[in-house]
């Protein structure tokens, strides 16, 4: 032991550290990390230090001779088992998202349609809410088992050119193993040539990947394909960090506690929706009167539901039920028939399931990126009006019945011979206006 080794031992004793390399009974080649160029003797120079209290969390510490780190030292790693602290969230964990990329596979589409025929139609002699729950769960579970769960793995340049890079990397690993087994000038030159080949291939593949991605973004922007342009930008930038502005109380104090934030939102919406709007008789008389269309009181037809179904746009984010439009279009005939039965049942009962009444409030922070705002104002958008206003976040219950509500306003408490507008229908159906600006203090 030289002077440096003595200083290391004194350092470990003073701070209560231990050398984890010496606590595991591994093979001899897994303990050493460097070989002397002249004597050819192996030495243990690369060490991993840890606290004595954390030693039970280390599974093993060893050196890897086959790892090419572009140095004469071998790679030394520790396998650690950590116990993460459990975090509690007020928001419930949602359903897994369905992989809609597999909806282009015709074999998967046929399997989904066949499986859906076995689970639908729903049970008879039940109310509309139970029929709707069965339909929603059947479609989601069948789609998840057929198309699988969507993964969050981002594609990069290495995966795009893995077929070209992996053979070169394997050649470099074999050259490294040969050089370590028999070090000579010839094997060293072969190892350097293999490393140079891998480096050149990696640079070329990376450059080609980014040039192709930039070209795709430029073409999408030039042709007006906004979705393709933003998908390319997301692919280039990767996952973005979610930021939100802090919520303030009525006195202007920033609220950090999650429970108090929820109480503040409840207080704010209670004050908002408890206000009474007074409509004068003069304002009602100024509304243009039109004849009452009594033919709208009849039940919706299958052709009308098909027209509404065909008008749904693809590529939109699913709602809380996590059923994308692409999945619905894979089993179009079966799903339309079942939806027709559900809507007719709702029509006869005079009510709709709770899912079709609930609104998903989305908070949009203004002023473009400021994190602390004085008097921050929000736009609260009700989910039932999202499709009519061009929003992408829309759930299945809201996407289909909304056009039917516009066509069949039978439950409106309005005067005869009064012109019906979509905003009036929306406000009567949901008890809120389509878009309201809300400014909590």
Secondary structure, DSSP 8 states (H G I E B T S, - for coil): --HHHHHHHHHHHHHTEEEGGGGS---GGGT--EE-TTT--EE-----EEEGGGGGGEEEEEEETT---SSSS-EEEEEE---------SS------B-GGGGG-HHHHHHHHHHHHHH-S--SS--HHHHHHHHHHHHHHHHHHHH-B-------HHHHTHHHHHHHHHHHHHHHHHHHHS--HHHHHHHHHHHHHHHHHHHHHHHHHHHHHHHHHHHHHHTT-HHHHHHHHHHHH-S-------EE-TTS-EE--HHHHHHHHHHHHHHHHT------HHHHHTS------GGGGS---HHHHHHHHHT--SS-B--TT---HHHHHHTHHHHHHHHHHHHHHHHHHT---GGGT----EEEE-SSS-SS-TT--EEEE-GGGTTTTT-SB--HHHHHHHHHHHH---S----TT----HHHHHHHHHSS-SEEEE---
